[in-house]
Amino acid sequence: MGQDQTKHQIEKGLHLYQSNQTEKALRVWMRVLEKSADPAGRFRVLGCLITAHAEMGRYKDMLKFAVIQIDTARELEDPDYLTESYLNLARSNEKLCEFQKTISYCKTCLNMQGTTVSLQLNGQVSLSMGNAFLGLSIFQKALECFEKALRYAHNNDDKMLECRVCCSLGNFYAQIKDYEKALFFPCKAAELVNDYGKGWSLKYRAMSQYHMAVAYRKLGRLADAMDCCEESMKIALQHGDRPLQALCLLCFADIHRSRKDVQTAFPRYDSSMSIMTEIGNRLGLIQVLLGVTKCWMIQKELDKALESIEKAQELAEGLGNKLGLLKLHCLCERIYRTKEQQRELRDHVVKFHECVEEMELYCGMCGESIGEKNNQLQALPCSHFFHLKCLQTDGTRGCPNCRRLSVKPGYV
């Protein structure tokens, strides 16, 4: 297959893919991959296959094509191709919750001395790295990466990237319980979709609606949460977006649990868990198991709650997801307090405080914890964050966390 024919077949596949004829598009692209002798064409078709498999939640296949793309990029001997292929390798590992590998591949991308194209990819690299740090609950570094990605988006006038970063920031603030910002950022993403997204994939609209749904639920605005989640789910079903379907089912279950409608929540959690397991989203599975645990606790089925916690703990430890572990220790503490098992209770209280210290989830000004309840937070330029009220009261005489870290052990 020659260069022109390769190009024509890739475009044919794209047209089919955009018309929701995904399987036909995949067959066209696979034929190109088998028959084309043009390395640049092969590189491009591999990019199409990587994107399609990512959106369908076939993350192991996504990784397989990313590895082939690296070899093709080396054959082309072009730093721009190599940077793009390493970014796809990073993204594949991010989707499979291999966060340390993601960070390593992202650093490789950033260290490459490519041309303008590579520099334009740096925003996407920073976003992927931020998502990986967030998966590991390393909040300061995650925020640093997201802010860097946002600067790249503004400098390159890349509205799509800005939209994706806003969704990740919504997720970030939802996790540390600044629900005002958790809603603000996906609302900003939804605005970008409305203003610039006429030619974009509908996944951007679905993504912003899902993150808005999460924030609305956290704020107790359950009807708004349901509306946004339904819109997101509708698009996810139309486009066969399995990862987003799993997240929406989880959100629906959480909404029903918030309404104390446990019997409706359980089957939603089961459906979400089934898809999360199928696609390999272990971080999502932890969230599902946390929701299931809380349902068992509402029903006062404490032994069943502990069974769910045990499964979630194994996943959280395997991923290095510290926030998941903190939440599990908190739930265990409540269960063992009810069961009046003092030794187990003390054990989980100690582990809970160790997690808080490790993640620096406390305000360096007042010393109170961050992420325990809904609170307005403010980040300083160093990406350490504090209670907004503390910064307003004490002023910003430099970052107390950075001052503490700069003190040499010999002088303490």
N, C-alpha and C positions, 0 to 999 in steps of 0.2 A: 504493500500500500504506500503510494507516494505522499509527498508533503501536502499537496492540494487536497487529495482525497481524504487524508487524515483530518485535515482542518474541517472539511465538509461533514465528515461523519461525527466529529466532536460537536459541531453546531447542531446537527440533527438530534444527537443525544440530549443536548441542552434544551432544545425545543420540546422534546418528549417529556423531559424531567419537569420543565415549567408547566406543562399541561397535566401534571399529576400522573403521567404514565411511567412511573419510576422503574418498574421491572424491565419495560421495553428499552428505556434509556440505558439501564445497566448492561443489557445484552449488546447494544450498539457499542458502548464504550469498551466492553470486554473484547469485542471483535477487533477494535482499533488496537488495543493493547497486544493482542496476539499477532496481528498482521503488519502493524506499522514498523517501518525501518527508520523513521524520523525521531531522533531522541527528544527534540523539543516538543513534538506532538505527543509522544509517549508521556513526557513530563506533565503536559497540560491535562491529558486524559486521566492520569493518575490523580491529579488535583480534583477533577470532577468526581472520581470514584471515592476519594477520601471524604469530600463534602457530603455526598449522597449517603454514604454509610454512617457518617456522624449524625445526620438528621434522622436516620432510621433507627439509631441506637445500636447499630451493628459495630460496636467499638473494636472488637478483635479484628474484624475485617479491615476497619479503618487503619488500625496499626499495621496490619500486613501490607497494605498498599503504601503506607508512609515509609516503610522500610525499603520497598522496591523503588520508591521515588528518590530516596537518598542515593541509591546506586546509580539511577539515571542522572541525577544532578552531578555526581562525581564524573560520570562519562562526559557530560557537557562542559566540565571544567569552568563553571561560571559561579562566582560567589553569591550572586543574587538567587540563582536556582538552589544553591546549597542552603542558604539562609531560609528560604521558603520551605524546603523539605524538612529542615530541622524544626521549624515552627510547627509543621504538620505532625511531626513525631512527638513534639511537646504536647500538642493538643490531644493527640490520641491517648497519651499516658494520663493526661488530666482527666479525660472522660472515664478512663479505667481506674481512676482514683490512685494512680501511682504518682503521688505528689512530689516525692524527692527526685524521681526521674524527670518529671516535668520541669522542675526548677533547674536541674542540670542541663537539659536541652535548651531551655530558654537562655541560660548564661552563655552557652555555646553560640547561639544566634547573636546575642548582643556583642560578643567578642569578635565576630567576623567583620572584616573590613570590606564591605561591599560598596555598591554605588547608591544612588538616590533611592532605588527600589527597595534595597535592604533597609535603608533608614526609614522608609514609609512603613515597613513591617514592624518596626520597633514598638509601635503602640500596641499592636496585637500581641507581640511577645510579652510586653509588660502586663497586659491584661491576663494572659494565660498564667504568668508567674504569680500575679496577685491572687487568682483563683486557687492556685496550688497552695500558697501560703495561708489562705483562708481555710482551705481544707485541713491544714495542719494546725489551725487556730493560732497562727503567728500573726497577730492582728496588726502590729505596727508595720511590719514589712509588707503585709497585704495592702494596707492603706497607702503606703509609699508607692507601691507598684500601680495601684489604681489611679492615683493622682498623676503619676508619670504618664500613664496611658491616656488620661484625659488631656494632658498638655499636648501630647502628640496629636490627638484628635483635633484639638483647636488649631494647632499650628498648621496642620495639613487640610483643614476644613473637611475632616472625615466624619460626616454625620452618623454613618452606620456604626463606626467604632465608638463614637460618643454615646450612642444609644445602648450598645452592649456594655460599656463601662458603667453607665448609669444603673443598669439592671444589677450588675455585680455590686455596686455601691449600696443599692437597696438591700441586697442579700447581706452585705457586711453589717449595715446598721441594724437590720432585723436581728442578727445574731448577738449583737452587744446591747440590744434593747433601747436604741434611740428610735422609737417608732415614727416620730415626726420625719426624720431624715429617711427612714426606711420607706416611707410613702412618697416623700418629695422626689427622690431620684427616679423611681419607675414612672412617676407622673411626668417628669421631665423627658424620660425616654418616650412615653406615649405622645407627648407634644412633638418631639422630633419626627416620629412616625407620621403624625398628622400633617406636619409642615413640609417634610422632605421625602416621605416614604412612598410616593405614588408608584415608583418603579421597583420598590424593594419587595423582597419576599415577605409574605404575610407572617412569617415566623417572628419578625421583629415586633409586630403588633401583639401577637400571642404571648411573646416573652414579657413585654412590658405589662400586659394585663395580668399575667400570672403573678408577677412580683408585687403589683398593686393589691391583688387579692390577699397575698400573704400579710402585707402591712395592714390592710383593713381588718383582717381577722385579729391580728395582734392588738389593734386599737379597739376591738369589740364592735366594729361596724360590720356585723355579720351579713346583712343584706347586700351591702356594697361588695363585700368579699365574694359572696356567691355569684353576683352579676359578672364581676371581672373574671372569675374562675370559669364560669360557663362559656364566656366569649373565648377565652384562651383554649378551653377544651374543644370547642366547636372547630376552631382552626386546626388544632392538633389532630383531630380525627379526619378532617378533610385531607390533610397532607401526610397522613401516616406517620406523624411525628411521635414515636413511641416514648422517647425520654420525657417529652412535655406531657403526654397523657399520664404517665406515672406520677409526675409532680402534681398535676391537677387533681388526680384521684386522692393523693395524699392531702392536698389542701381541702378538698371536699370533706374528707374524713375528719380533718382537724376542725372544720367549721361545725360539723355535726357533734363532735365531742364538746366543743365550746357551748353548744346548746344543750349539753347533757343527754343527747340522743345517741347513746352508745350502740344501740342495736342497728342503727343506720350507719354508724361510723365503721363498725367492724368489717362489713363486706367491702367497703371502699379501701380500707387499709389492706385487706387481703388482695384485692385487685392490683393496688399499687405495688405491693410486695412482689407479686408475681412478675410484673413487668420489670421492676428494679433488679430482680434476680436474673431475669432473662438477658438484660442488657449489661449487667455487671456494674450497676451504680451502687457501690457499697456504702457511700456516704448517704445516699437516699434511703437505703435500707435501715441505717441507724435512726434516721428521722421517723420512719414508719414504726420501728420497734419502740421508740420513745412514746409515740402516740398510742400504740397498743397497750403499753405499760400503764399509761395514765387512764385508759379506759378500764383496765382490770382494777385499778385502784379506786375508781369511781364506784365500781361494783363490789368493792371490798374483797376481791379475789386476790389476796396478797401473794400467795404462792405462785399463781399464774403470772402475776406482775414480775416476780423475781425470775421466773423462767425467761421472760422476754428480755429482762435486763441482762441476764447472763449472755444471751445471743448478741445483744447490742454491744456489750462490753468487749466481747471477742473481736467484733468488727472494728470498734473504735481503737482498740489497742493495735490491731493489725495495720490500720491506716495512719496511726499517730494523730487521731482527731481528739485533741485535748478537751475541747468544749463539750463534745459528746460524753467523754468520761466524767467531766465535772457534773453534767446534768444527771448522769446515771448514779453518781455518788450521792447527789442531792435527793434523788428519788429513793435510793436505798436507805438513806438516813430517816426519811419520813416513814418508810415501811417498818424498819426495825424499832423506831420509836413507838409506833402503834403496837408492834408485837412484844414490846418491852424486853428486847434482847440487847442489853447494855454493851456487851463486848463488841458485837457487830456494829452497833450504832456508833461507838467511839471510833472504830476503825474507818468507817466511811466519812465521819466528820474530819478526821486527820487528812484523809486522801483528798477530800473536797478542798480543804485549805491549801494543800500542796499544789493542786491544779490552779487555784486562784493566783498563787505566788508565781508559778511557772509561766502563766499567760499574762502576768502583770495586769490582771483584771481588777484594779483598784485605782482610785483617783490619787495621784501623787501629791495633791494639795490637802484634801480632807481625810485621806486614808480609807474612806468608805469604798465598798465594792462597786464595780461597774458590771452591768449585765444581770443584776439581781432583779431589777424592776425597771419599768419605762422611765428613762431619764434623758434630758437633753444634754448631748455631749458636744465638745468642740476639740478639734485637733489643732495642735501647733504645727509650724512648718516642718518640724522633725518627725511628724506623724504620731507622736505620743498624744493620747487623747485624755481629756479631763471632763468633769462635770462643768457645764457652761456656767452655772451659778458660782462655782469656785473661781473660775477665771475672771468673771466679772467682779467678784468681791476682792480677790487678791491682786488683780492686774497680771500682766504677763512680764514678769521679771526673769525671763528665760525659763527653760523647761526644768522642773525639779527632778524628773526622771533622768534626763541627760546629765545633770549635775552629779546625781548619785552614781551613774555608770562611769563617770570620768574620774572619780576618786580612786586613786591607786590603793590596792589592798594594804600596802605597807604603811599608809598614812591614816588608816581607819582607826 
